[in-house]
């Protein structure tokens, strides 16, 4: 527990939760205190109600010294107004309790997904499986953990206040009841261990199933060809069944923990009430209040245990998000990277050139450099083709040239125009990105019209003639054959278009940026030979207008090269 009491650790926890959730936990504590006050008021107002009904005599009621004068009522209508008023206030507080717990859940999910979205759109590289897992079930389940932590903390405070109030009414009886409650500690502890074991097993099964499902979706065609899809389907269904059994075991043990305090507590409280009546240690009025508050305490203890156990089943997801936040999030502990502006009002006006001096790059938490002490010059209006085996650093080098990654050591300079001369890439990054076109291996299309896809990312809408010229340069005559031409609607997968047509649309979009450098990252990897040849002819015509940097493992693109860089 000492690590939780450490001031530095508490600061980290508060930073992870964010100010909104920290405030909600504070408000939860206030609601618990107010709910305690309402419960005590209701317990004593109950005496007045029983007196007004004639069930109790006036002289048997015992009201606390702090009770205001209007509490001493005997008129039925006044008592009913009072007890209903207290009941309404109590109901509002119970509503606020549930609302606040739900708000904590949703606030946490939104906060995590905001952080994850920022990470996804700004990181140098991410794992798709990790991003999907964190953004999906881990954020959702961690939100439920926070919901039940809020439940646990609120009812812990309420239980302490109720127990203290019962102690003030009669210390001896309360200590006897507490002693009886200790007898429940050992079986409840065993049930808690079983709950945690089921929670851990469930998370392991779920993570395994999610990873396998993602892999299956990506390789479904291969599995159908190889005849292994039935095996994968069977394994997934078995994992679902194992997860179901772990959940049923959890609900069973959690149910026992929820019910045990109320079952055992009922016997204890009724026994104490009987002893109070026989020994006349408490006036009948106080027995009524003590009885009511005791049952409210038992209900709160059950809620407390429910909150603790349910939080336990989801807590590994909170730990996973906390580790990600500490290591990778932009507002986390280790990562203090500040985001640079992505655009500039003054793009380059001549073909772009680069210089790399003794550049090395390693990914975080790795020791082996991907690129080591590289010297490279890319002249303006020339074409560099980068080749190499998978994992040799081709795409990493593109990211370095674009300023998406920062060298571990060395310097990268860029020449955008004669006015600025050679500049550090980190200083000129905004102007550089405004002057670059990019075509990747997978053509990126959004759901919308051909026109909307062509102008994607442009700061100003191009003239009709500019669109026509870009389509012509990119050999996109097929657009005129579409039913609605530029207004023809596409899905995000570009259904109805061939791979070559989608790639040529991507090239036309890149050309509409009026780029001074064109980056091609395996842009012909998914094209047939005929389509690839047409695209290379188009690039030949564009060579003198811009610098071209192409990553490729296919020999046809080498026809474009003024220089070739082979990475090992």
C-alpha positions as CSV (number, residue, x, y, z in Angstrom):
1,X,0.0,0.0,0.0
2,X,2.9,2.4,0.6
3,X,3.4,2.9,-3.1
4,X,-0.2,4.3,-3.4
5,X,0.5,6.7,-0.5
6,X,3.7,8.0,-2.2
7,X,3.1,11.6,-3.3
8,X,4.8,11.1,-6.7
9,X,2.7,8.0,-7.3
10,X,-0.5,9.8,-6.5
11,X,0.4,12.6,-8.9
12,X,1.0,10.0,-11.7
13,X,-2.4,8.3,-10.9
14,X,-4.2,11.7,-11.0
15,X,-2.4,12.6,-14.3
16,X,-3.5,9.2,-15.8
17,X,-7.1,9.7,-14.7
18,X,-7.3,13.3,-15.8
19,X,-8.9,16.2,-14.0
20,X,-12.5,15.4,-14.9
21,X,-12.4,11.9,-13.4
22,X,-10.5,13.1,-10.4
23,X,-13.2,15.7,-9.9
24,X,-16.0,13.1,-10.3
25,X,-14.4,11.0,-7.6
26,X,-14.3,14.0,-5.3
27,X,-18.0,14.7,-6.1
28,X,-18.6,11.0,-5.3
29,X,-17.2,11.5,-1.9
30,X,-19.5,14.5,-1.3
31,X,-22.5,12.5,-2.5
32,X,-21.6,9.6,-0.1
33,X,-21.4,12.0,2.8
34,X,-24.8,13.6,1.9
35,X,-26.3,10.1,1.4
36,X,-25.1,9.2,4.9
37,X,-26.8,12.3,6.3
38,X,-30.0,11.4,4.4
39,X,-29.9,7.8,5.7
40,X,-29.5,9.0,9.3
41,X,-32.3,11.5,8.9
42,X,-34.5,8.8,7.4
43,X,-33.7,6.5,10.3
44,X,-34.8,9.0,12.9
45,X,-37.8,10.3,10.9
46,X,-39.0,6.7,10.8
47,X,-39.5,6.9,14.6
48,X,-41.8,9.9,14.1
49,X,-43.7,8.1,11.4
50,X,-44.3,5.0,13.7
51,X,-45.4,7.3,16.5
52,X,-47.8,9.1,14.2
53,X,-49.2,5.8,13.1
54,X,-49.7,4.8,16.8
55,X,-47.3,1.8,16.5
56,X,-44.9,3.5,19.0
57,X,-45.6,5.6,22.0
58,X,-44.2,9.1,22.1
59,X,-42.1,8.4,25.2
60,X,-40.4,5.5,23.5
61,X,-38.9,7.6,20.7
62,X,-35.3,8.9,21.1
63,X,-34.2,11.7,18.8
64,X,-30.6,12.9,18.8
65,X,-29.7,16.2,20.4
66,X,-28.7,17.7,17.1
67,X,-32.2,17.2,15.7
68,X,-33.9,20.5,15.0
69,X,-37.1,21.5,16.7
70,X,-39.3,20.7,13.7
71,X,-38.3,17.0,14.1
72,X,-40.5,16.8,17.3
73,X,-43.7,16.3,15.4
74,X,-46.8,14.2,16.1
75,X,-49.2,15.5,13.5
76,X,-49.5,12.8,10.8
77,X,-49.6,15.1,7.8
78,X,-46.5,17.0,9.0
79,X,-44.6,13.7,9.6
80,X,-45.6,12.4,6.2
81,X,-44.4,15.6,4.5
82,X,-41.1,15.3,6.4
83,X,-40.5,11.6,5.7
84,X,-41.4,12.0,2.1
85,X,-39.1,15.0,1.8
86,X,-36.2,13.0,3.3
87,X,-37.1,10.1,1.0
88,X,-37.1,12.3,-2.1
89,X,-33.7,13.8,-1.2
90,X,-32.3,10.3,-0.6
91,X,-33.7,9.2,-3.9
92,X,-32.1,12.1,-5.7
93,X,-28.7,11.3,-4.1
94,X,-29.0,7.6,-5.1
95,X,-29.8,8.8,-8.7
96,X,-26.8,11.1,-8.5
97,X,-24.6,8.2,-7.3
98,X,-25.5,6.1,-10.4
99,X,-25.2,9.0,-12.7
100,X,-21.8,9.8,-11.4
101,X,-20.6,6.2,-11.7
102,X,-21.8,6.1,-15.3
103,X,-20.2,9.5,-16.0
104,X,-16.9,8.2,-14.7
105,X,-17.1,5.2,-17.0
106,X,-17.8,7.3,-20.1
107,X,-15.3,10.0,-19.2
108,X,-12.6,7.5,-18.8
109,X,-13.4,5.8,-22.1
110,X,-13.5,9.1,-23.9
111,X,-10.2,10.3,-22.3
112,X,-8.4,7.1,-23.3
113,X,-9.8,7.1,-26.8
114,X,-8.8,10.8,-27.3
115,X,-5.3,9.9,-26.2
116,X,-5.2,6.9,-28.4
117,X,-6.5,8.8,-31.4
118,X,-3.8,11.4,-30.9
119,X,-1.2,8.6,-30.7
120,X,-2.6,6.8,-33.8
121,X,-2.5,9.9,-36.0
122,X,0.8,11.2,-34.8
123,X,3.0,8.2,-34.0
124,X,6.0,7.2,-36.1
125,X,4.8,3.6,-36.2
126,X,2.1,1.6,-34.4
127,X,0.9,-2.0,-34.2
128,X,-2.6,-2.3,-35.8
129,X,-3.5,-5.1,-33.4
130,X,-2.3,-3.1,-30.4
131,X,-4.2,0.0,-31.5
132,X,-7.4,-1.8,-32.2
133,X,-7.2,-3.7,-28.9
134,X,-6.5,-0.5,-26.9
135,X,-9.1,1.6,-28.7
136,X,-11.8,-1.2,-28.5
137,X,-12.3,-3.7,-25.7
138,X,-9.4,-2.5,-23.4
139,X,-10.8,1.0,-23.2
140,X,-14.4,-0.3,-22.8
141,X,-13.5,-2.8,-20.1
142,X,-11.1,-0.4,-18.3
143,X,-14.0,2.1,-18.2
144,X,-16.1,-0.6,-16.4
145,X,-13.3,-1.0,-13.9
146,X,-13.3,2.7,-13.2
147,X,-17.1,2.6,-12.8
148,X,-16.8,-0.1,-10.1
149,X,-13.8,1.6,-8.5
150,X,-16.1,4.7,-8.1
151,X,-18.8,2.3,-6.7
152,X,-16.3,0.8,-4.3
153,X,-14.9,4.1,-3.0
154,X,-18.3,5.7,-2.5
155,X,-19.7,2.7,-0.6
156,X,-16.5,2.4,1.4
157,X,-16.9,5.9,2.7
158,X,-20.6,5.4,3.3
159,X,-19.9,2.1,5.2
160,X,-17.4,3.8,7.4
161,X,-19.8,6.7,8.3
162,X,-22.7,4.3,8.9
163,X,-20.5,2.1,11.1
164,X,-19.3,5.1,13.1
165,X,-22.9,6.3,13.6
166,X,-23.9,2.9,14.8
167,X,-21.0,2.9,17.2
168,X,-22.2,6.2,18.6
169,X,-25.7,4.8,19.2
170,X,-24.4,1.8,21.0
171,X,-20.6,1.0,21.0
172,X,-20.9,-2.5,22.7
173,X,-23.5,-3.8,20.2
174,X,-21.6,-2.4,17.3
175,X,-18.4,-4.1,18.4
176,X,-20.2,-7.4,18.8
177,X,-21.6,-7.1,15.3
178,X,-18.2,-6.2,14.0
179,X,-16.8,-9.3,15.7
180,X,-19.4,-11.4,13.9
181,X,-18.5,-9.8,10.6
182,X,-14.8,-10.8,11.1
183,X,-16.0,-14.4,10.9
184,X,-16.9,-13.7,7.3
185,X,-13.4,-12.5,6.4
186,X,-11.8,-15.8,5.6
187,X,-14.5,-17.2,3.3
188,X,-14.9,-13.8,1.6
189,X,-11.1,-13.7,1.1
190,X,-11.1,-17.1,-0.5
191,X,-14.0,-16.1,-2.8
192,X,-12.0,-12.9,-3.7
193,X,-9.0,-15.0,-4.8
194,X,-11.2,-17.2,-6.9
195,X,-12.8,-14.1,-8.5
196,X,-9.4,-12.7,-9.4
197,X,-8.3,-16.1,-10.8
198,X,-11.4,-16.2,-13.0
199,X,-10.8,-12.6,-14.1
200,X,-7.1,-13.2,-15.1
201,X,-8.1,-16.4,-17.0
202,X,-10.9,-14.6,-18.8
203,X,-8.5,-11.8,-19.9
204,X,-6.0,-14.3,-21.2
205,X,-8.6,-16.2,-23.1
206,X,-10.0,-12.9,-24.6
207,X,-6.6,-11.5,-25.6
208,X,-5.7,-14.8,-27.3
209,X,-9.0,-15.0,-29.1
210,X,-8.8,-11.3,-30.3
211,X,-5.3,-11.8,-31.6
212,X,-6.3,-15.0,-33.4
213,X,-9.4,-13.4,-34.8
214,X,-7.5,-10.4,-36.2
215,X,-5.0,-12.7,-37.8
216,X,-7.8,-14.9,-39.3
217,X,-9.6,-11.9,-40.8
218,X,-6.4,-10.8,-42.5
219,X,-5.6,-14.3,-43.8
220,X,-9.1,-15.7,-44.4
221,X,-8.5,-16.3,-48.1
222,X,-5.3,-18.3,-47.4
223,X,-7.1,-20.4,-44.7
224,X,-9.9,-21.2,-47.1
225,X,-7.4,-22.3,-49.8
226,X,-5.4,-24.4,-47.3
227,X,-8.6,-25.8,-45.7
228,X,-7.6,-24.6,-42.2
229,X,-10.5,-22.2,-41.6
230,X,-12.6,-24.9,-39.9
231,X,-9.8,-25.4,-37.4
232,X,-9.6,-21.7,-36.7
233,X,-13.4,-21.4,-36.4
234,X,-13.4,-24.4,-33.9
235,X,-10.6,-22.8,-31.8
236,X,-12.5,-19.5,-31.7
237,X,-15.7,-21.1,-30.6
238,X,-13.8,-23.1,-27.9
239,X,-12.2,-19.9,-26.6
240,X,-15.7,-18.3,-26.4
241,X,-16.9,-21.3,-24.4
242,X,-13.9,-21.0,-22.0
243,X,-14.5,-17.3,-21.6
244,X,-18.2,-18.0,-20.9
245,X,-17.4,-20.5,-18.2
246,X,-14.9,-18.1,-16.5
247,X,-17.6,-15.4,-16.6
248,X,-20.2,-17.7,-15.1
249,X,-17.8,-18.7,-12.3
250,X,-17.1,-15.0,-11.7
251,X,-20.8,-14.2,-11.4
252,X,-21.3,-17.2,-9.1
253,X,-18.5,-16.2,-6.7
254,X,-19.4,-12.5,-6.9
255,X,-23.1,-13.4,-6.1
256,X,-22.0,-15.3,-3.0
257,X,-19.9,-12.4,-1.9
258,X,-22.8,-10.0,-2.5
259,X,-25.4,-12.1,-0.6
260,X,-23.2,-13.4,2.3
261,X,-23.0,-10.1,4.3
262,X,-26.8,-9.6,4.0
263,X,-27.7,-13.2,4.9
264,X,-25.3,-13.4,7.9
265,X,-25.9,-9.8,8.8
266,X,-29.6,-10.3,9.0
267,X,-29.1,-13.0,11.6
268,X,-26.7,-10.8,13.5
269,X,-28.9,-7.7,13.4
270,X,-32.1,-9.6,14.3
271,X,-30.2,-11.3,17.2
272,X,-28.9,-8.0,18.5
273,X,-32.4,-6.4,18.2
274,X,-33.8,-9.3,20.3
275,X,-31.0,-8.8,22.9
276,X,-31.7,-5.1,23.0
277,X,-35.4,-5.7,23.5
278,X,-34.8,-8.3,26.3
279,X,-32.1,-6.4,28.1
280,X,-33.8,-3.0,27.4
281,X,-30.3,-1.6,26.6
282,X,-31.9,0.7,24.0
283,X,-35.2,2.4,23.8
284,X,-37.6,1.0,21.2
285,X,-37.2,4.2,19.1
286,X,-33.4,3.7,18.9
287,X,-33.8,0.1,18.1
288,X,-35.8,1.1,15.1
289,X,-33.2,3.5,13.9
290,X,-30.3,1.1,14.7
291,X,-32.1,-1.7,12.8
292,X,-32.7,0.5,9.7
293,X,-29.1,1.8,9.7
294,X,-27.7,-1.7,10.2
295,X,-29.5,-2.9,7.1
296,X,-28.3,0.0,5.1
297,X,-24.8,-0.8,6.2
298,X,-25.2,-4.4,5.1
299,X,-26.5,-3.3,1.7
300,X,-23.5,-0.9,1.3
301,X,-21.1,-3.6,2.3
302,X,-22.6,-5.9,-0.4
303,X,-22.3,-3.0,-3.0
304,X,-18.7,-2.4,-1.8
305,X,-17.8,-6.0,-2.4
306,X,-19.5,-6.1,-5.7
307,X,-17.6,-3.0,-6.8
308,X,-14.3,-4.5,-5.7
309,X,-14.8,-7.9,-7.3
310,X,-16.1,-6.5,-10.6
311,X,-13.3,-3.9,-10.8
312,X,-10.9,-6.8,-10.3
313,X,-12.1,-8.7,-13.4
314,X,-11.5,-5.6,-15.6
315,X,-8.4,-4.2,-13.7
316,X,-5.8,-5.8,-16.1
317,X,-7.2,-3.6,-18.8
318,X,-6.6,-0.5,-16.7
319,X,-3.0,-1.6,-16.1
320,X,-2.5,-2.2,-19.8
321,X,-3.8,1.3,-20.6
322,X,-1.7,2.8,-17.8
323,X,1.5,1.1,-19.2
324,X,0.7,2.3,-22.7
325,X,0.0,5.8,-21.4
326,X,3.3,5.9,-19.5
327,X,5.3,4.7,-22.4
328,X,3.6,6.1,-25.5
329,X,0.9,8.7,-24.9
330,X,1.8,12.3,-25.8
331,X,0.7,13.4,-22.3
332,X,2.3,10.4,-20.6
333,X,5.3,10.2,-18.3
334,X,8.0,9.3,-20.8
335,X,6.8,10.7,-24.1
336,X,7.1,14.5,-24.1
337,X,7.1,15.0,-27.9
338,X,5.5,18.2,-29.0
339,X,3.6,18.1,-32.3
340,X,4.8,20.3,-35.1
341,X,2.5,22.1,-37.5
342,X,1.8,20.0,-40.5
343,X,1.1,22.8,-43.0
344,X,2.6,26.0,-44.2
345,X,1.3,28.9,-46.3
346,X,4.5,28.9,-48.4
347,X,5.2,25.6,-50.1
348,X,8.4,25.0,-52.0
349,X,8.6,26.4,-55.5
350,X,11.4,24.3,-57.0
351,X,12.2,20.6,-56.9
352,X,13.4,19.6,-53.5
353,X,16.8,18.3,-52.5
354,X,18.0,16.4,-49.4
355,X,21.3,15.9,-47.6
356,X,21.8,13.2,-44.9
357,X,25.0,13.4,-42.8
358,X,25.9,10.4,-40.6
359,X,22.2,9.7,-39.9
360,X,21.3,6.8,-37.6
361,X,17.9,5.7,-36.4
362,X,16.7,3.2,-33.8
363,X,13.1,2.6,-32.8
364,X,12.3,3.2,-29.1
365,X,13.1,0.3,-26.7
366,X,15.4,-1.3,-29.3
367,X,19.2,-1.3,-29.4
368,X,19.8,-2.4,-33.0
369,X,19.7,0.6,-35.4
370,X,17.6,0.3,-38.5
371,X,19.8,2.9,-40.3
372,X,23.4,3.5,-39.2
373,X,25.6,6.5,-40.1
374,X,24.1,7.1,-43.5
375,X,25.5,9.8,-45.8
376,X,23.2,10.5,-48.7
377,X,22.4,13.4,-51.2
378,X,19.3,13.5,-53.3
379,X,19.7,16.2,-56.0
380,X,16.7,18.3,-57.1
381,X,14.6,17.0,-60.1
382,X,16.3,13.6,-59.9
383,X,14.9,10.1,-59.2
384,X,16.2,7.9,-56.4
385,X,15.0,4.3,-56.2
386,X,15.5,2.6,-52.9
387,X,15.6,-1.2,-52.9
388,X,16.3,-3.8,-50.2
389,X,14.9,-6.8,-48.4
390,X,11.9,-6.5,-46.1
391,X,12.9,-5.0,-42.8
392,X,16.0,-3.3,-44.2
393,X,14.8,0.2,-43.4
394,X,13.3,1.4,-46.7
395,X,10.0,2.8,-45.3
396,X,12.0,4.1,-42.2
397,X,14.2,6.1,-44.6
398,X,11.1,7.6,-46.2
399,X,9.8,8.7,-42.8
400,X,13.1,10.3,-42.0
401,X,13.2,12.2,-45.3
402,X,9.6,13.5,-44.6
403,X,10.4,14.4,-41.0
404,X,7.9,11.9,-39.7
405,X,10.8,10.3,-37.7
406,X,13.6,12.1,-35.9
407,X,17.2,10.7,-36.4
408,X,18.7,9.1,-33.3
409,X,21.9,10.9,-34.4
410,X,23.2,12.8,-37.4
411,X,21.6,15.6,-39.4
412,X,19.1,15.9,-42.3
413,X,19.0,19.1,-44.4
414,X,16.5,20.0,-47.0
415,X,16.7,22.6,-49.9
416,X,13.2,23.9,-50.7
417,X,14.1,26.9,-52.8
418,X,17.0,29.3,-53.5
419,X,15.7,32.0,-51.1
420,X,15.8,29.7,-48.0
421,X,18.8,27.6,-49.1
422,X,19.7,24.6,-47.1
423,X,17.7,24.2,-43.9
424,X,17.4,21.8,-41.1
425,X,14.6,19.4,-41.9
426,X,13.0,19.9,-38.4
427,X,12.7,23.7,-39.1
428,X,11.4,23.3,-42.7
429,X,9.1,20.3,-42.1
430,X,5.8,22.3,-42.5
431,X,6.9,23.7,-45.9
432,X,8.2,20.4,-47.0
433,X,5.0,18.5,-46.3
434,X,3.0,21.1,-48.1
435,X,5.2,20.5,-51.2
436,X,5.1,16.7,-51.3
437,X,2.9,14.1,-53.1
438,X,2.6,10.5,-51.9
439,X,1.4,7.3,-53.3
440,X,1.6,4.1,-51.2
441,X,1.2,0.4,-51.9
442,X,-2.5,0.4,-50.8
443,X,-4.5,3.1,-52.5
444,X,-6.2,5.2,-49.9
445,X,-9.8,6.0,-50.7
446,X,-12.5,7.6,-48.6
447,X,-16.2,6.9,-48.9
448,X,-17.5,9.7,-51.3
449,X,-17.2,10.8,-54.9
450,X,-14.2,10.6,-57.2
451,X,-14.0,14.4,-56.9
452,X,-13.9,14.3,-53.1
453,X,-11.2,11.7,-53.2
454,X,-9.1,13.8,-55.7
455,X,-9.2,16.9,-53.5
456,X,-8.6,15.1,-50.3
457,X,-6.0,17.0,-48.2
458,X,-6.0,20.1,-50.5
459,X,-6.2,23.5,-48.7
460,X,-7.8,25.1,-51.8
461,X,-10.2,23.6,-54.3
462,X,-8.4,23.2,-57.7
463,X,-9.9,24.6,-60.9
464,X,-11.6,22.2,-63.3
465,X,-8.7,22.5,-65.8
466,X,-6.2,21.5,-63.1
467,X,-8.2,18.4,-62.3
468,X,-8.4,17.5,-65.9
469,X,-4.6,17.9,-66.4
470,X,-3.9,15.8,-63.3
471,X,-6.2,13.0,-64.5
472,X,-4.6,13.1,-67.9
473,X,-1.0,13.0,-66.5
474,X,-2.0,10.0,-64.3
475,X,-3.7,8.2,-67.2
476,X,-7.1,8.3,-65.5
477,X,-9.3,8.3,-68.7
478,X,-11.4,5.6,-67.1
479,X,-13.1,8.4,-65.0
480,X,-15.0,9.6,-68.0
481,X,-16.4,6.1,-68.5
482,X,-17.9,6.0,-65.0
483,X,-21.7,6.6,-64.9
484,X,-21.4,10.0,-63.1
485,X,-17.8,10.7,-63.9
486,X,-16.3,12.9,-61.1
487,X,-19.5,12.6,-59.1
488,X,-19.4,8.8,-59.2
489,X,-19.5,7.5,-55.6
490,X,-16.8,5.2,-54.2
491,X,-16.7,3.0,-51.1
492,X,-13.8,3.2,-48.8
493,X,-12.4,0.1,-50.6
494,X,-13.0,1.6,-54.0
495,X,-15.3,-1.3,-55.1
496,X,-15.8,-1.4,-58.8
497,X,-12.3,-0.1,-59.6
498,X,-9.3,-2.2,-60.4
499,X,-6.1,-2.0,-58.3
500,X,-4.5,-0.1,-61.2
501,X,-7.3,2.4,-61.4
502,X,-7.2,3.1,-57.7
503,X,-3.4,3.6,-57.9
504,X,-3.8,6.0,-60.8
505,X,-6.4,8.0,-58.9
506,X,-3.9,8.1,-56.0
507,X,-1.3,9.5,-58.3
508,X,-3.7,12.1,-59.7
509,X,-4.5,13.2,-56.2
510,X,-0.8,13.5,-55.5
511,X,-0.3,15.6,-58.6
512,X,-3.1,18.0,-57.7
513,X,-0.9,19.1,-54.8
514,X,1.5,20.5,-57.4
515,X,4.3,18.6,-55.6
516,X,8.0,19.5,-55.8
517,X,8.8,16.0,-54.6
518,X,6.9,12.7,-55.2
519,X,7.2,9.8,-52.8
520,X,6.3,6.3,-54.0
521,X,6.2,3.6,-51.3
522,X,5.9,0.3,-53.2
523,X,3.3,2.1,-55.3
524,X,3.4,-0.6,-58.1
525,X,3.5,-3.6,-55.7
526,X,-0.1,-4.6,-56.3
527,X,-0.2,-3.7,-60.1
528,X,-0.1,-6.1,-63.0
529,X,2.9,-5.6,-65.4
530,X,0.8,-3.8,-68.0
531,X,-0.6,-1.3,-65.5
532,X,2.9,-0.9,-63.9
533,X,4.4,-0.1,-67.3
534,X,1.8,2.6,-68.0
535,X,2.4,4.2,-64.5
536,X,6.2,4.2,-65.2
537,X,5.6,6.0,-68.5
538,X,3.6,8.6,-66.7
539,X,6.4,9.0,-64.1
540,X,9.0,9.4,-66.9
541,X,7.0,12.4,-68.2
542,X,7.0,14.0,-64.7
543,X,10.7,13.5,-63.9
544,X,11.9,16.9,-64.9
545,X,9.2,18.7,-62.9
546,X,9.9,17.2,-59.4
547,X,12.2,15.1,-57.3
548,X,11.0,11.5,-57.2
549,X,11.9,9.1,-54.3
550,X,10.6,5.6,-54.9
551,X,10.8,2.5,-52.7
552,X,10.3,-0.7,-54.7
553,X,11.3,-4.3,-54.8
554,X,10.3,-4.6,-58.5
555,X,12.9,-4.1,-61.2
556,X,10.7,-2.2,-63.6
557,X,10.9,1.0,-61.4
558,X,14.7,1.0,-61.8
559,X,14.1,2.3,-65.3
560,X,13.3,5.6,-63.7
561,X,16.3,5.8,-61.5
562,X,19.0,8.4,-61.8
563,X,20.4,6.9,-58.6
564,X,19.8,3.7,-56.8
565,X,20.2,3.0,-53.1
566,X,20.3,-0.6,-51.9
567,X,19.7,-1.2,-48.2
568,X,21.0,-4.4,-46.6
